Structures are given as C-alpha cells and as structure tokens.
Amino acid sequence: MAKINSNYNKLAAGYLFPEISKRVKIFLDKNPGVSVIRLGIGNTTEPLVPGVVSALHSAVDKLADSKTYSGYGDDLATYAIPNFREAIVDYYKRMNVSIENEEVFVSDGAKSDLGNLLSIFSNDSIVAVQDPTYPAYVDASVISGLTGTSNGQQYAKVIYMPCNEKNNFFPEPPKAKADLIFLCSPNNPTGAVASRAQLKAFVEYARKNKAVIIFDAAYNWYVSDSALPKSIYEIEGASECAIEVNSFSKYAGFTGVRLGWSIIPKKLMVDGSEAGKVNSIWNRRQCTLFNGASNIVQAGGLFALSPQGVKENLGLVNYYLENAKIIRRGLEEKGLKVVSGGTNAPYIWVRTPKGMKSWDFFDKILSEANVVVTPGSGFGPSGEGYFRVSAFGHRENVIKAVESIRNKLKL
C-alpha cells in the first residue's frame, strides 16, 4: 500500500507568504477600492538590464538554426553552456578565492539546491539554523525527516541559534553538536551581514565537529563594505567544511528567469568519507535527478557575469539599495526602531512599537497605512516583535509607502 511522506504533516499549517496573501485578500475584500503597496515579499520588480535581454534573445535565435542548436550539455552533472562555469570561477577570483570548474554546479536557483542538498547527507543529521531564519531551511529539513515534532514554535531536533539585538543579529556557533548548519549573509530576513571574525568562528566549529556549513550567499552582491566578506570561502579552511549556494535572482532580477549555482569543494570532508566524496555524490545526484538550467537562461547569466554585465546589474543592485535607504530613513523619522539592515542588504528589520506582536502590527500597518510588510514571527520564534520591510519595489511605490506610513500610521 502506497503511503505519503508523513513528514509533510509536520510542516507549519501555512507557509508565511501564502498567509500574508490570505490576510491581504481579506482586507481588500472588506475595503473595496483601497489599493495596497507591497513591501513584504523579496521579489524583484525592475526590468532585466539590456545586455541580459540581448543575450537571451540571441540564445533563442540560436535554437532556431540547426547549425547553432544545442540540447543537453556535455557535462551531465551541470549541463553548463560553454564558458559558464569558467565565468563563475572568475567571479570568485575577484574575491581572491580559488574554485575549480568541477566544484561548480549550475542550477535553476538557490532555493531548490538548499533543499536538495539535504538528500546527500545522513537522515540522522542534526540541523542548526539562525533564528529568525528563511523558512525554507527549516521546511526542507522537516520534509527530509531531520527535525522531529513541533511544539508549535520549534522542532525538537533542530538547534535554533538566536539572532537578536545583543549579538547584532548574527549568532555564535551552537554549544551543542550540529551536523548541518544553515547560514545566510547578508541575512534574510534581518539584513545583518556577518563579519570575517563571525564566519571564522563557524568555520572553526565546523572543522572541529566535522560539520558542514550550507552558506546562502544569494544577497552578497549587496555588500559594498570591503571589510565584510561576500563568500564563506574568504575564510581560511572553509573549503574543508562549507558548501556555498548563490543565485542570479536578486542580483540580476532572475526571480522568474531562474538560475543559480552551488559550490561543492573537493576538499570538503564529512565523517566517514574521504575528500572529494561529497562532490562526487552531489554530481551523481544531479546526473540522476536534474536535467540542468535552461541554456537560454545560462546565456543571460553568462552576460551578467561579464564586466559589462556586472556594470549594468550593479545599477539594479544600487537602485534597490537606494530604496532601502529611503525606507530606513522614513521609518526612523516616523519613530520606528530600525535594528538591522538597510545597508549592505535589501531588507530592513524593524522592532514593532510598544511591544506589539508581529502579526498584530502587520494588520495595523495594513489597515492604517495600506502597506504590506512581513511579520518577523513568520521567520521563527526570535522574530517575534519585529517585522521585515523589503526594498524590492518601484521607486515611486517605495516613496508612496513611506509617505503613507509617515502620515497615516498611528504610533
């Protein structure tokens, strides 16, 4: 008799963003004619840069000619188009990080890799996550059977690493032994960026405990402070204990286009296996269950990593960073306490006024200012009492939202 994977029954009743959509719909149904401004979900809004669009068009045209048509790539593990992995290797060279071509695995985005990576590790692994954290890390662990049962707020087998104002929203390594550690910097949702010393502490912990850091670097293009690391591999020894996942979504606006990569170093070692084994297992997994990212999309990504592509796309990044500055300044002028983000990150993390619960403030700012934000409690227990504001939006809408908060929100 066939049975479902009962771990799905352990997931929280509603994923954060569908719950937001439901509440917004209820509000709009009760208030016909009212429009809302959405600064909640981290979805890019500005058009792809001209060079990327041209590269995509050119790739489509090549598929229309038998002389230039291409199907599956020669490399079954990554199905990378020519020069694409080399472009990613060159990207790391700019950070003085040495990566081999065979350590680069092209994907259709960071989110799928972050979940799929769990399949190559033991099903009795202990997972540690930042708290608050991007919900997909925990949910993927739940589905993989790594979490135990939930008490409504936390899962029994997960190690939660609190991020709060005392530690500037980046935790210390856990005192308990973890096997897999999810880290995100710049962080979603808090906008905090880890220092070299903070990442070094985790690398030392991972090497000592034979743990693996799964490092989400999807927002690293937003780091403009040269003192802050953009890659975990800038830390000595990280190639022995860390996997890095990255994406074109928030850098080049590929949220709907879909393209990313993971780095699986050959030096990476886990308990009971030799160097290179994790790399080869992931290679085998991808060969079996993945047919590669679209060659059309990869052509756009290849341009995005070129010198001209970087120049054009940094214009997009700076556009969103300016949005973040406008939001942060407006919230502070209103009297709200911004505790993290707004610089080196596209998210602003804000304390709710007068100790309000996160969802209560979500409803308040929606009803009074008609602005959608993200309640901090949706990212974990330590997010209670905070909310996240996203800088992804059209500039005119960002300005309008800030003005509405200034003029209509009652504190």
C-alpha positions in Angstrom: 0.0 0.0 0.0 1.4 3.4 -1.0 1.8 5.9 1.7 2.6 9.6 1.8 5.8 11.0 3.3 4.3 11.8 6.7 6.9 14.5 7.3 4.8 16.8 5.3 2.2 16.6 8.0 4.7 18.2 10.4 5.0 21.4 8.4 3.6 24.5 9.8 -0.1 25.0 8.9 0.5 27.8 6.4 3.7 28.9 4.7 4.5 32.5 5.6 3.8 34.2 2.3 0.5 32.4 1.5 -0.7 33.5 4.9 0.2 37.1 4.1 -1.6 36.9 0.8 -4.7 35.5 2.5 -4.8 38.3 5.0 -4.3 40.9 2.3 -7.1 39.4 0.3 -9.5 39.5 3.3 -8.6 43.2 3.9 -9.2 44.1 0.2 -12.5 42.2 0.1 -13.6 44.2 3.1 -12.3 47.5 1.7 -13.1 47.6 -2.0 -11.4 50.4 -3.9 -8.4 50.5 -1.5 -5.0 49.7 -3.0 -2.1 48.4 -1.0 1.6 48.8 -1.5 3.6 45.5 -1.1 6.9 45.8 0.6 6.7 42.3 2.0 8.0 39.6 -0.4 11.5 39.8 -1.7 10.5 39.8 -5.3 12.4 42.0 -7.8 10.4 44.5 -9.8 12.7 46.2 -12.2 13.3 45.0 -15.8 16.3 42.9 -16.8 19.2 45.0 -18.0 19.6 45.5 -21.8 22.7 43.3 -22.1 20.9 40.3 -20.4 17.8 40.7 -22.6 20.0 40.8 -25.7 21.9 37.7 -24.6 18.6 35.9 -24.0 17.2 36.9 -27.4 20.4 35.7 -29.1 20.2 32.3 -27.3 16.7 31.8 -28.5 17.7 32.7 -32.1 20.4 30.1 -32.0 17.9 27.4 -31.2 16.1 28.2 -34.4 19.0 27.2 -36.6 20.3 23.6 -36.9 23.9 24.9 -37.1 23.7 26.6 -33.7 21.0 24.5 -31.9 22.1 22.9 -28.6 20.3 20.4 -26.4 21.7 18.6 -23.4 25.1 19.9 -22.3 28.2 17.6 -22.5 28.6 17.8 -18.7 25.8 15.7 -17.4 26.2 17.0 -13.8 25.8 20.7 -14.5 24.7 20.9 -18.2 26.6 24.2 -18.3 26.9 26.0 -21.5 30.5 26.7 -22.7 32.4 29.2 -20.5 29.6 29.5 -17.9 31.4 27.6 -15.1 34.6 29.4 -16.0 32.8 32.7 -15.6 31.7 31.7 -12.1 35.3 30.6 -11.3 36.4 34.1 -12.4 33.8 35.7 -10.2 35.4 34.0 -7.2 38.8 35.1 -8.3 37.7 38.7 -7.9 37.3 37.9 -4.2 40.7 36.2 -4.1 39.0 32.8 -3.8 40.2 29.8 -5.8 37.5 27.5 -7.1 37.9 24.7 -9.7 35.5 24.2 -12.6 34.5 20.8 -11.3 33.4 22.3 -8.0 30.7 24.5 -9.7 27.3 23.0 -10.2 24.8 25.2 -12.2 21.2 25.0 -11.0 17.8 26.7 -11.6 18.1 28.7 -8.4 19.4 28.7 -4.9 16.1 27.6 -3.2 16.0 24.2 -4.9 19.6 23.5 -4.1 19.2 24.4 -0.5 16.6 21.8 -0.1 18.0 19.1 -2.4 21.4 19.2 -0.7 19.9 17.6 2.4 19.4 14.4 0.4 23.1 13.7 0.2 23.6 13.7 4.0 22.6 11.1 6.6 19.0 11.1 7.7 20.0 11.3 11.3 21.9 14.6 10.8 21.3 17.4 13.4 20.4 20.7 11.7 21.2 24.1 13.1 19.6 27.3 11.8 19.7 31.0 12.6 16.6 32.2 14.4 14.9 34.1 12.8 15.6 32.3 9.5 14.5 31.9 5.9 11.6 29.4 6.3 12.8 27.1 3.5 15.8 25.9 5.6 13.5 24.5 8.3 10.8 23.3 6.0 13.3 21.4 3.8 14.7 19.8 7.0 11.1 18.9 8.1 10.4 17.2 4.7 13.7 15.3 4.9 12.8 13.9 8.3 15.5 15.7 10.3 13.5 17.8 12.7 11.3 15.7 15.0 8.0 17.0 16.1 7.0 20.6 16.6 5.6 22.3 19.8 4.0 25.0 17.6 7.1 27.2 17.5 10.2 25.0 17.3 11.1 21.5 16.2 12.5 19.1 18.8 15.7 18.1 16.9 16.6 21.4 15.4 19.2 23.6 17.0 18.0 27.2 16.9 20.7 29.9 17.1 19.1 33.1 18.3 19.8 36.3 16.4 18.9 39.4 18.4 20.0 43.0 19.2 22.6 41.8 21.7 24.6 39.9 19.0 23.7 42.2 16.1 21.5 39.5 14.6 24.3 37.1 13.9 24.7 34.1 16.3 27.7 32.4 17.9 28.2 28.8 17.0 26.0 26.4 19.0 27.2 24.8 22.1 25.6 21.5 21.1 26.9 19.4 18.3 25.3 20.2 14.9 26.0 18.3 11.7 24.5 20.7 9.1 24.5 24.5 9.7 22.4 26.9 7.6 23.9 30.4 7.4 22.7 33.3 5.3 24.7 36.5 4.9 23.6 39.1 4.1 20.8 37.7 6.0 17.2 37.2 5.0 15.2 38.4 6.9 17.3 40.6 9.2 19.6 42.2 6.7 22.6 41.6 9.0 26.0 40.8 7.4 28.5 38.5 9.1 32.0 39.8 9.8 35.1 37.8 9.0 35.6 37.0 12.7 32.0 35.7 13.0 32.3 33.4 9.9 35.8 32.3 11.1 34.2 31.1 14.4 31.7 28.9 12.5 34.4 27.5 10.2 36.5 26.6 13.3 33.4 25.0 14.8 32.5 23.0 11.7 36.1 21.7 11.2 36.3 20.7 14.9 32.9 18.9 14.8 33.1 17.6 11.2 30.0 19.6 10.4 29.0 21.1 7.1 28.0 24.8 6.7 25.5 25.4 4.0 26.1 29.0 3.2 23.4 31.0 1.4 25.1 33.9 -0.4 22.2 34.9 -2.6 22.4 38.6 -1.4 26.2 39.0 -1.4 26.1 41.5 -4.4 24.6 44.0 -2.0 27.7 44.1 0.2 29.5 47.3 -0.6 31.7 47.4 2.6 35.0 45.9 1.6 35.6 44.8 5.2 32.7 42.4 5.0 33.1 39.0 3.4 30.9 38.1 0.4 31.8 34.4 0.3 32.4 31.9 3.1 35.5 30.8 1.1 37.2 34.1 2.0 37.7 32.4 5.4 40.7 30.1 5.7 39.7 26.5 6.0 36.1 27.0 4.7 36.7 24.8 1.6 37.1 21.8 4.0 33.7 22.3 5.7 31.3 24.6 3.6 29.0 24.4 0.6 28.1 27.8 -0.9 24.8 28.4 -2.7 24.3 31.5 -4.9 21.7 32.9 -7.2 21.1 35.4 -10.0 17.6 36.3 -8.7 18.4 39.3 -6.5 21.5 40.4 -8.4 20.2 40.3 -12.0 16.4 40.1 -11.5 16.2 36.4 -12.3 13.5 35.7 -9.8 11.2 34.4 -12.6 14.0 33.5 -15.0 15.6 31.1 -12.6 19.4 30.5 -12.4 21.9 29.8 -9.7 24.8 27.6 -8.6 26.3 25.7 -5.8 30.0 25.2 -4.9 30.9 21.7 -3.6 34.6 21.8 -2.8 36.7 18.7 -3.4 38.4 19.3 -0.1 35.1 19.1 1.7 35.1 16.1 4.1 32.5 14.6 6.4 32.6 11.9 9.0 33.4 8.5 7.4 34.3 9.7 3.9 37.4 10.9 2.1 37.9 14.3 0.4 36.0 14.5 -2.9 33.2 12.1 -1.8 30.6 14.9 -1.2 31.4 16.4 -4.5 31.1 13.1 -6.4 27.8 12.2 -4.6 26.2 15.6 -5.5 27.5 15.1 -9.0 25.7 11.7 -9.1 22.6 13.2 -7.6 22.4 15.9 -10.2 23.1 13.5 -13.1 20.2 11.3 -11.9 17.5 13.9 -10.9 18.3 17.1 -12.7 18.5 18.0 -16.4 20.1 21.4 -16.0 19.2 25.0 -16.1 17.9 26.3 -19.4 20.7 27.0 -21.9 18.8 30.2 -22.8 18.9 31.4 -19.2 22.5 30.5 -18.9 23.3 32.7 -21.8 21.8 35.6 -19.9 23.7 34.6 -16.8 27.0 34.4 -18.7 26.5 38.0 -19.8 25.5 39.0 -16.2 28.9 37.8 -15.0 30.9 39.7 -17.7 32.4 43.1 -16.9 29.7 44.9 -18.8 27.0 42.7 -17.3 28.3 43.5 -13.8 28.3 47.2 -14.6 24.7 47.1 -15.8 23.4 44.8 -12.9 25.1 46.8 -10.2 22.9 49.6 -11.4 19.9 47.4 -10.4 21.5 46.5 -7.1 22.2 50.1 -6.3 18.6 51.0 -7.2 17.3 48.6 -4.6 19.9 49.8 -2.0 18.7 53.3 -2.5 15.2 52.1 -1.9 16.4 50.6 1.3 17.9 53.9 2.4 14.7 55.7 1.7 12.7 53.1 3.7 15.1 53.1 6.6 15.2 56.9 6.8 11.4 57.2 6.6 10.8 54.6 9.3 13.3 56.2 11.6 11.8 59.6 11.1 8.4 58.2 11.9 9.8 57.0 15.2 10.1 53.3 14.5 13.3 51.5 15.7 15.3 50.0 12.8 17.6 47.5 14.4 19.3 45.9 11.3 19.6 46.0 7.6 19.1 48.8 5.1 22.8 49.0 4.3 24.7 46.1 2.5 21.3 44.3 2.2 17.9 44.9 0.6 16.0 44.2 3.8 15.2 46.4 6.8 14.5 44.7 10.2 12.4 46.8 12.5 11.1 46.4 16.1 7.4 46.7 16.4 6.2 49.6 18.5 5.1 49.3 22.1 5.9 45.5 22.2 3.2 44.6 19.7 3.1 41.1 18.3 4.4 40.8 14.8 1.1 39.7 13.2 -0.8 42.4 15.1 1.5 45.1 13.7 1.1 43.5 10.2 -2.6 44.0 10.5 -2.2 47.5 11.9 0.1 48.9 9.2 -2.0 47.2 6.5 -5.3 48.7 7.8 -3.9 52.2 8.6 -1.2 52.8 6.0 -2.3 50.2 3.4 1.3 48.9 3.3 2.2 45.2 3.3 5.3 44.1 5.3 6.4 40.7 6.6 5.8 39.8 10.3 9.0 38.7 11.9 7.5 35.8 13.8 7.0 34.1 10.5 10.7 33.6 10.3 11.0 31.9 13.7 10.4 32.5 17.5 13.2 35.1 17.8 11.5 37.1 15.1 8.5 37.9 17.3 8.2 41.6 18.0 9.9 42.6 14.7 8.9 43.0 11.1 10.8 42.9 7.8 10.5 45.5 5.0 11.7 44.7 1.5 13.4 47.2 -0.7 12.3 45.4 -3.8 9.8 47.7 -5.4 9.3 50.5 -7.9 10.8 53.7 -6.5 7.5 55.6 -6.8 5.8 52.9 -4.7 8.5 52.9 -2.1 8.2 56.7 -1.7 4.4 56.4 -1.6 4.6 53.7 1.0 7.0 55.7 3.2 4.8 58.7 3.0 1.7 56.7 3.8 3.4 55.3 6.9 4.5 58.8 8.0 1.1 60.3 7.6 -1.3 57.5 8.4 0.3 55.1 10.8 -0.7 55.8 14.4 2.0 55.0 16.9 
